[in-house]
Amino acid sequence: MHLRPTRGNYGILVLLVLSVVVNYLDRGALSVSAPLVARDLQLSPTELGLLFSVFFWSYSVFQLAAGWLADRYPVKWVFAGGYLLWSLATAAIGIAATLPALLTMRLLLGIGESVAYPAYSRIVVREFPDESRGFANAVIDAGSKIGPGLSTLAGGLLAERFGWRALFVGLGLAGLLWLVPWFAAVPEAAEASEQKQAAGPGMFQILGRRETWGTSLGMFALGYVWYFLLSWLPSYLVEERGFSMSSMAVLGSIPFWGMAAATLAGGWTSDRWIAAGGNLSRVRKTYAAGGLLLCAATLLPAGLVRNTSLSVALITAACLFLGLFTSNVWAITQTLAGPLAAGRWTGIQNAIGNLGGVASPLVTGWIVAETGSFLLAFATAAAVLVAGAVIYMTMIGKVHTLSWTGETKSLATRAAPYIRKRGEREPS
């Protein structure tokens, strides 16, 4: 039986929100300073796309290990280790002098940040009941939009004034201060109780579920579009729409603030709908699939219209609708996985989902290099969104906690006739 969230639960939630803000500030700093980095190191659009993409190589692959670690060991320490690594890697980017050095630091940044979402899911499942997870996840997700908003606004202005190297060093070192309240706030008792729980399903058992692939492919659609915006929106506004760095910093941050507000509203209203008697499956899936479709309907014309202000307004609307998706996507996963599999399922989902982050920067860089325009990149992103909505509606059935123990017994029962003890005779 779940207890109602306490003041302590919400204190931990505040720290998680702060951590995800730092997470996205650090990974988004390259995007906002990309025009300056490219000019300083003489990088082509293809090389810049590689620099954006390489983060997701390690970030995606190490999700699997991070999910296992979050379920197997005290999440307090697993998360702290990853946080330390990504903060130091961010600071080191500021002193890198060559493209290979930058690529190496981006790989390390991805390894460190891979622990974040498996840890978030593990903690949310532990601290919040089903009917409160929409808002809890929405608050964390809002932090992931506030981070890019701050990165675009403050980061763009700071990079223009002090240079991109000072931006990275400052972000990396200042972020380390978060570790102090983290160690003070997370109780050792909760960590100790985690170690006593059942081992839960294995990776192959989770991968054998259709729902796992549904949430993971749906997350790929989010990853593709989200990192298309996160990686290329500043360059799009500067290069194709003619914004100055300072104008880009202000106007380019607006979509991210809008998405943060939308995900909070989506999480709160979906929880209230469920509390009022709404079917949990219908509510969560309506927000997820509807958000993707509405985002596609507004993102495509953003790349078509001639008016610059209208383009920014459409991109902002697309982000608002994408916030409806992100407000409920993790609540779906956490309910399906339950406390026995939340970390590993999240690791698998994020590993597959963030392959979209690998593909999107590279595909966009190639499109811009070949066509000299972002139009086809916007069209590709819209198509991926529609595919993601279809996947959510067709591959994910009822949203309820899966019975891993019962499934394990069922597998053992079916296998029993084929398993004989040594020396046991076949029946005549």
C-alpha positions as CSV (number, residue, x, y, z in Angstrom):
1,M,0.0,0.0,0.0
2,H,1.4,3.4,-1.0
3,L,1.6,6.2,1.6
4,R,0.8,9.7,0.6
5,P,3.9,11.7,-0.4
6,T,5.4,13.6,2.5
7,R,7.4,16.8,2.9
8,G,10.5,14.6,2.7
9,N,9.4,13.1,-0.6
10,Y,8.9,16.5,-2.1
11,G,12.3,17.7,-0.8
12,I,13.9,14.9,-2.7
13,L,11.8,15.8,-5.7
14,V,13.1,19.4,-5.6
15,L,16.6,18.1,-5.7
16,L,15.8,15.8,-8.7
17,V,14.4,18.8,-10.5
18,L,17.5,20.9,-9.8
19,S,19.7,18.0,-11.0
20,V,17.8,17.7,-14.3
21,V,18.1,21.5,-14.8
22,V,21.9,21.1,-14.4
23,N,21.8,18.0,-16.6
24,Y,20.3,19.9,-19.5
25,L,22.2,23.0,-18.9
26,D,25.4,21.0,-19.4
27,R,24.4,19.0,-22.4
28,G,22.7,22.0,-24.0
29,A,25.6,24.4,-23.6
30,L,27.2,23.1,-26.8
31,S,24.0,23.8,-28.9
32,V,23.8,27.4,-27.8
33,S,27.5,28.1,-28.3
34,A,27.7,26.0,-31.5
35,P,28.1,29.0,-33.8
36,L,31.1,30.2,-31.7
37,V,32.6,26.8,-31.4
38,A,32.3,26.1,-35.1
39,R,33.9,29.4,-35.9
40,D,36.7,29.0,-33.4
41,L,37.6,25.5,-34.4
42,Q,36.6,25.8,-38.1
43,L,34.0,23.0,-37.9
44,S,31.8,22.1,-40.9
45,P,28.0,21.4,-40.4
46,T,28.8,17.7,-40.7
47,E,31.5,17.9,-38.0
48,L,29.2,19.9,-35.8
49,G,26.5,17.3,-36.2
50,L,29.0,14.6,-35.2
51,L,29.8,16.6,-32.1
52,F,26.1,16.8,-31.2
53,S,25.6,13.2,-31.9
54,V,28.5,11.6,-30.1
55,F,27.1,12.4,-26.7
56,F,24.2,10.0,-27.5
57,W,26.4,7.2,-28.5
58,S,27.6,6.7,-24.9
59,Y,24.4,8.1,-23.3
60,S,22.3,5.5,-25.1
61,V,24.6,2.5,-24.7
62,F,25.3,3.1,-21.0
63,Q,21.5,3.4,-20.2
64,L,21.4,-0.4,-19.9
65,A,24.2,-0.5,-17.4
66,A,22.7,2.5,-15.5
67,G,19.3,0.8,-15.3
68,W,20.9,-2.3,-13.8
69,L,22.9,-0.3,-11.4
70,A,19.9,1.7,-10.2
71,D,18.0,-1.4,-9.5
72,R,20.9,-3.3,-7.9
73,Y,22.7,-0.7,-5.8
74,P,21.7,2.2,-3.6
75,V,20.4,4.8,-6.1
76,K,21.7,7.6,-3.9
77,W,25.3,6.6,-4.7
78,V,24.8,5.5,-8.3
79,F,23.3,8.9,-9.1
80,A,26.0,10.8,-7.3
81,G,28.7,9.1,-9.2
82,G,27.2,9.8,-12.5
83,Y,26.5,13.4,-11.6
84,L,30.2,13.9,-10.5
85,L,31.4,12.5,-13.8
86,W,29.2,14.6,-16.0
87,S,30.0,17.8,-14.2
88,L,33.7,17.3,-14.5
89,A,33.3,16.4,-18.2
90,T,31.4,19.6,-18.8
91,A,34.2,21.7,-17.2
92,A,36.8,19.8,-19.3
93,I,35.0,20.7,-22.6
94,G,36.0,24.3,-21.8
95,I,39.7,23.5,-22.0
96,A,39.6,21.1,-25.0
97,A,41.5,22.5,-27.9
98,T,40.8,20.0,-30.7
99,L,37.8,18.2,-32.2
100,P,39.0,14.7,-30.9
101,A,39.3,16.2,-27.4
102,L,35.8,17.6,-27.6
103,L,34.4,14.3,-28.9
104,T,36.1,12.5,-25.9
105,M,34.6,14.8,-23.4
106,R,31.1,14.6,-25.0
107,L,31.4,10.8,-24.7
108,L,32.2,11.0,-21.0
109,L,29.4,13.5,-20.5
110,G,27.0,10.9,-22.0
111,I,28.3,8.2,-19.7
112,G,27.8,10.3,-16.6
113,E,24.3,11.6,-17.6
114,S,23.1,8.0,-18.5
115,V,22.4,7.4,-14.8
116,A,19.8,10.2,-14.5
117,Y,16.6,8.8,-15.8
118,P,16.9,5.2,-14.5
119,A,17.6,6.8,-11.1
120,Y,14.6,9.2,-11.4
121,S,12.3,6.3,-12.2
122,R,13.6,4.3,-9.4
123,I,13.1,7.1,-6.9
124,V,9.6,8.2,-8.2
125,V,8.3,4.6,-8.0
126,R,9.6,4.4,-4.4
127,E,8.4,7.7,-3.2
128,F,5.1,8.3,-5.1
129,P,1.9,6.3,-5.8
130,D,0.4,5.7,-9.3
131,E,-2.1,8.6,-9.0
132,S,0.6,11.1,-8.0
133,R,3.3,10.1,-10.6
134,G,1.9,12.3,-13.4
135,F,2.7,15.5,-11.6
136,A,5.9,14.1,-10.0
137,N,7.3,13.2,-13.4
138,A,6.0,16.4,-14.9
139,V,7.9,18.5,-12.4
140,I,11.1,16.6,-13.3
141,D,10.4,16.9,-17.0
142,A,9.7,20.6,-16.5
143,G,13.3,20.8,-15.2
144,S,14.5,19.2,-18.4
145,K,12.9,22.1,-20.3
146,I,14.0,24.8,-17.9
147,G,17.6,23.7,-18.4
148,P,17.6,24.3,-22.1
149,G,15.7,27.5,-21.6
150,L,18.3,28.8,-19.2
151,S,21.1,27.4,-21.4
152,T,19.7,29.2,-24.5
153,L,18.9,32.4,-22.7
154,A,21.7,32.9,-20.1
155,G,24.2,30.6,-21.8
156,G,23.8,32.5,-25.1
157,L,24.3,35.8,-23.5
158,L,27.3,34.6,-21.3
159,A,29.0,32.9,-24.3
160,E,28.7,36.0,-26.3
161,R,30.2,38.1,-23.6
162,F,32.8,35.8,-22.0
163,G,33.4,33.1,-24.6
164,W,32.2,29.5,-24.9
165,R,35.2,28.1,-22.9
166,A,34.3,30.2,-19.8
167,L,30.7,29.0,-20.1
168,F,31.6,25.3,-19.9
169,V,34.1,25.6,-17.1
170,G,31.7,27.7,-15.1
171,L,28.8,25.3,-15.6
172,G,30.8,22.2,-14.7
173,L,32.3,23.6,-11.5
174,A,29.3,25.4,-10.2
175,G,27.1,22.3,-10.7
176,L,29.2,20.3,-8.2
177,L,27.6,22.3,-5.4
178,W,24.4,20.2,-5.9
179,L,26.1,17.2,-4.4
180,V,26.1,18.7,-0.9
181,P,22.3,18.8,-0.3
182,W,21.9,15.5,-2.1
183,F,24.0,13.6,0.4
184,A,22.2,15.3,3.3
185,A,18.6,14.8,2.0
186,V,18.4,11.2,0.9
187,P,18.0,8.9,3.9
188,E,20.1,5.9,4.4
189,A,17.1,4.0,5.7
190,A,15.4,4.1,2.3
191,E,18.6,3.0,0.6
192,A,19.0,0.1,3.0
193,S,15.4,-1.1,2.4
194,E,16.0,-1.1,-1.3
195,Q,18.7,-3.7,-0.9
196,K,16.2,-6.2,0.7
197,Q,13.7,-6.2,-2.1
198,A,13.3,-9.0,-4.7
199,A,15.7,-9.1,-7.6
200,G,12.9,-8.7,-10.2
201,P,12.9,-9.6,-13.8
202,G,16.0,-9.9,-16.0
203,M,16.8,-7.8,-19.0
204,F,15.7,-10.5,-21.5
205,Q,12.4,-10.9,-19.7
206,I,11.7,-7.2,-19.9
207,L,12.7,-7.1,-23.5
208,G,10.3,-9.9,-24.2
209,R,7.3,-7.7,-23.5
210,R,5.6,-5.9,-26.4
211,E,4.9,-3.0,-24.0
212,T,8.7,-2.4,-23.5
213,W,9.1,-2.0,-27.3
214,G,6.1,0.2,-27.5
215,T,7.3,2.7,-24.9
216,S,10.9,2.5,-26.2
217,L,10.0,3.2,-29.9
218,G,7.6,5.9,-28.7
219,M,10.6,7.4,-26.8
220,F,12.7,7.2,-30.0
221,A,10.1,9.6,-31.6
222,L,10.5,12.0,-28.7
223,G,14.3,11.7,-28.7
224,Y,14.5,12.4,-32.4
225,V,12.4,15.6,-32.2
226,W,13.5,16.8,-28.8
227,Y,17.2,16.6,-29.8
228,F,16.5,18.1,-33.2
229,L,15.2,21.1,-31.4
230,L,17.8,21.0,-28.6
231,S,20.8,20.6,-30.9
232,W,19.8,22.7,-34.0
233,L,17.3,25.3,-32.9
234,P,19.9,27.9,-32.0
235,S,21.8,27.4,-35.3
236,Y,18.5,27.4,-37.3
237,L,17.5,30.8,-35.8
238,V,20.9,32.3,-36.4
239,E,21.7,30.8,-39.8
240,E,18.4,30.5,-41.6
241,R,16.2,33.1,-39.8
242,G,19.0,35.7,-39.4
243,F,18.9,36.2,-35.6
244,S,21.8,37.7,-33.8
245,M,23.2,35.7,-30.9
246,S,21.5,37.9,-28.3
247,S,18.1,37.8,-30.1
248,M,18.4,34.0,-30.5
249,A,19.2,33.7,-26.8
250,V,15.9,35.4,-25.9
251,L,13.5,34.2,-28.6
252,G,15.1,30.7,-28.8
253,S,14.4,30.1,-25.1
254,I,10.7,30.8,-25.4
255,P,9.7,27.3,-26.7
256,F,11.5,25.6,-23.8
257,W,9.7,27.8,-21.2
258,G,6.4,27.0,-22.9
259,M,7.2,23.3,-22.9
260,A,8.0,23.4,-19.1
261,A,4.7,25.1,-18.4
262,A,2.8,22.6,-20.6
263,T,4.3,19.5,-19.0
264,L,3.4,20.8,-15.5
265,A,-0.1,21.5,-16.7
266,G,-0.3,18.1,-18.4
267,G,0.9,16.2,-15.3
268,W,-1.4,18.0,-13.0
269,T,-4.5,17.8,-15.2
270,S,-3.9,14.1,-16.0
271,D,-3.6,13.2,-12.3
272,R,-6.8,15.2,-11.5
273,W,-8.6,13.4,-14.3
274,I,-7.6,10.0,-12.9
275,A,-8.5,11.1,-9.4
276,A,-12.0,12.1,-10.7
277,G,-12.6,8.6,-11.9
278,G,-10.9,8.7,-15.4
279,N,-9.5,5.4,-16.7
280,L,-5.7,5.4,-16.1
281,S,-4.9,3.8,-19.4
282,R,-7.1,6.1,-21.4
283,V,-5.8,9.2,-19.7
284,R,-2.1,8.5,-19.9
285,K,-2.3,7.3,-23.6
286,T,-4.5,10.2,-24.7
287,Y,-1.9,12.7,-23.4
288,A,1.0,10.7,-24.9
289,A,-0.4,10.0,-28.4
290,G,-2.3,13.3,-28.7
291,G,0.7,15.3,-27.7
292,L,2.8,13.7,-30.5
293,L,0.2,14.3,-33.2
294,L,-0.4,17.9,-32.2
295,C,3.3,18.6,-32.1
296,A,3.7,17.2,-35.7
297,A,0.8,19.4,-36.9
298,T,2.5,22.6,-35.7
299,L,6.2,21.7,-36.3
300,L,5.9,21.0,-40.0
301,P,4.5,24.5,-40.9
302,A,7.2,26.1,-38.7
303,G,9.7,25.2,-41.3
304,L,7.5,26.3,-44.2
305,V,6.3,29.8,-43.3
306,R,8.3,32.8,-44.4
307,N,7.4,35.0,-41.5
308,T,10.1,34.7,-38.8
309,S,7.8,35.6,-35.8
310,L,5.2,33.1,-37.0
311,S,7.9,30.4,-37.3
312,V,9.0,30.9,-33.7
313,A,5.3,30.9,-32.6
314,L,4.7,27.6,-34.3
315,I,7.8,26.1,-32.8
316,T,6.6,27.3,-29.4
317,A,3.2,25.7,-30.0
318,A,4.9,22.4,-31.0
319,C,6.8,22.4,-27.8
320,L,3.7,23.1,-25.8
321,F,2.0,20.0,-27.3
322,L,5.2,17.9,-26.9
323,G,4.9,18.8,-23.2
324,L,1.6,17.0,-23.0
325,F,3.4,13.8,-24.1
326,T,6.4,14.2,-21.8
327,S,4.1,14.8,-18.8
328,N,2.8,11.3,-19.0
329,V,5.3,9.2,-20.8
330,W,7.3,8.3,-17.7
331,A,4.2,7.6,-15.6
332,I,3.2,5.0,-18.2
333,T,6.6,3.3,-18.0
334,Q,6.8,3.4,-14.2
335,T,3.3,1.9,-13.8
336,L,4.0,-0.9,-16.3
337,A,7.4,-1.8,-14.8
338,G,6.5,-1.5,-11.1
339,P,9.1,-1.2,-8.4
340,L,10.9,-4.5,-9.4
341,A,11.8,-3.3,-12.9
342,A,11.6,0.5,-13.0
343,G,15.3,1.2,-13.3
344,R,16.0,-1.5,-15.9
345,W,12.9,-0.8,-18.0
346,T,13.8,2.9,-18.0
347,G,17.4,2.1,-19.0
348,I,16.2,0.0,-21.9
349,Q,13.6,2.6,-23.0
350,N,16.1,5.4,-22.8
351,A,18.8,3.4,-24.6
352,I,16.5,2.8,-27.6
353,G,14.8,6.2,-27.3
354,N,18.0,8.2,-27.3
355,L,19.1,6.5,-30.5
356,G,16.9,9.3,-31.8
357,G,19.4,11.6,-30.3
358,V,22.1,9.9,-32.2
359,A,20.2,10.0,-35.5
360,S,18.6,13.4,-35.3
361,P,21.8,15.6,-35.1
362,L,23.5,13.6,-37.8
363,V,20.6,13.5,-40.2
364,T,19.9,17.2,-39.7
365,G,23.5,18.1,-40.2
366,W,23.6,16.0,-43.5
367,I,20.3,17.6,-44.7
368,V,21.5,21.1,-44.0
369,A,24.9,20.4,-45.7
370,E,23.2,18.9,-48.8
371,T,20.2,21.2,-49.2
372,G,21.4,24.4,-47.5
373,S,18.0,24.5,-45.7
374,F,16.2,23.1,-42.7
375,L,12.9,22.5,-44.4
376,L,13.4,18.7,-45.0
377,A,14.7,18.4,-41.5
378,F,11.4,19.8,-40.1
379,A,9.4,17.4,-42.4
380,T,11.4,14.4,-41.2
381,A,10.8,15.3,-37.6
382,A,7.0,15.6,-38.1
383,A,6.9,12.2,-39.8
384,V,8.7,10.6,-36.8
385,L,6.2,12.2,-34.4
386,V,3.2,10.7,-36.3
387,A,4.9,7.2,-36.3
388,G,5.4,7.5,-32.5
389,A,1.8,8.3,-31.9
390,V,0.7,5.2,-33.9
391,I,3.1,3.1,-31.9
392,Y,1.7,4.3,-28.5
393,M,-1.9,3.5,-29.6
394,T,-1.2,0.1,-31.1
395,M,1.7,-1.5,-29.1
396,I,0.7,-0.5,-25.5
397,G,-2.5,-2.1,-24.2
398,K,-3.8,-1.6,-20.7
399,V,-1.5,0.5,-18.5
400,H,-1.1,-1.5,-15.3
401,T,1.7,-3.0,-13.3
402,L,2.9,-6.2,-14.9
403,S,3.2,-9.3,-12.8
404,W,6.8,-10.3,-13.2
405,T,6.7,-13.0,-10.5
406,G,3.7,-14.7,-12.1
407,E,5.3,-14.6,-15.5
408,T,8.5,-16.2,-14.2
409,K,6.5,-19.0,-12.6
410,S,4.6,-19.5,-15.8
411,L,7.8,-19.8,-17.8
412,A,9.2,-22.3,-15.2
413,T,6.0,-24.4,-15.4
414,R,6.1,-24.6,-19.2
415,A,9.8,-25.6,-19.1
416,A,9.4,-28.2,-16.3
417,P,8.7,-31.2,-18.6
418,Y,12.0,-30.6,-20.4
419,I,14.1,-30.2,-17.3
420,R,15.2,-33.5,-15.6
421,K,17.4,-33.9,-12.6
422,R,20.6,-35.8,-13.2
423,G,19.9,-39.6,-13.0
424,E,16.1,-39.2,-13.3
425,R,14.6,-41.8,-15.7
426,E,12.3,-40.9,-18.5
427,P,8.8,-42.2,-17.9
428,S,8.0,-45.4,-19.7
